[in-house]
């Protein structure tokens, strides 16, 4: 089976390497153009490009899929199937309809829950207890195609975006190998099931407004937002006119009552932990990134007198 892979970040790289290691005939890797990064704005290749070049596999980085140039490249490669994982662009009809076995997407949720761009962050924010990977046949809709296979994982209280992303990337790599093997064996018709719109949720792209912590929310909601956005882009609030980003937090084992205290108020800085009053309960901040400084533990931030009891976090 000739496979054309389309993907860009580390999540996709894991699946790409797994396909190569399982001896699929990967005829090319389509990925986003190099982008400037860092203070020097040096052009940096996407992870999938680096992986493909290291294996001597042809790399394509079209600025757009809506021209004849990519269409001609696709015809020359003549894949039996296209595997898509976090590519970052919608596929036009001529791409979706080109391969014999269609286009199969590796999506980081249990569809139809969390269709869209940010399923990993959104499931943590929502307080979901489980998530997983879905492989599906792509159609013209946004993550609406027929489901092929799924694989579940529990969302732990200790998970943040990074840990859950890494676990899901491995699950996705394993599942796409299983799915392609079963398609090769003629099982696609038995696998596919129509996706219901019932209980569908949409995982919108993370915007700057999603990163602002409003301590009027419950401690459970605040905790989920902090870990969903860690280690990047990070959630934040304002303290004495400066932005404080939150890298780590936990729920207290016992919730002390602080009646008549405004949410956002620092009620304790003992034992190296910043305890903040929420609309319901308290949240323990254990790691911060102060504006203009490096990431640090809350204990060091307290020792440096960056924060004290009675301080108040504000929206702006």
PyMOL commands that set and color helices and strands:
alter all, ss='L'
color gray80, all
select helices_A, chain A and resi 10-21+47-54+68-77+93-96+119-125+161-184+188-191+208-211+219-228+270-272+298-303
alter helices_A, ss='H'
color red, helices_A
select strands_A, chain A and resi 2-7+25-30+35-37+42-44+59-60+81-85+103-107+115-116+130-137+147-154+202-203+235-239+242-251+266-268+274-277+282-290+295-297
alter strands_A, ss='S'
color yellow, strands_A
deselect
rebuild
show_as cartoon
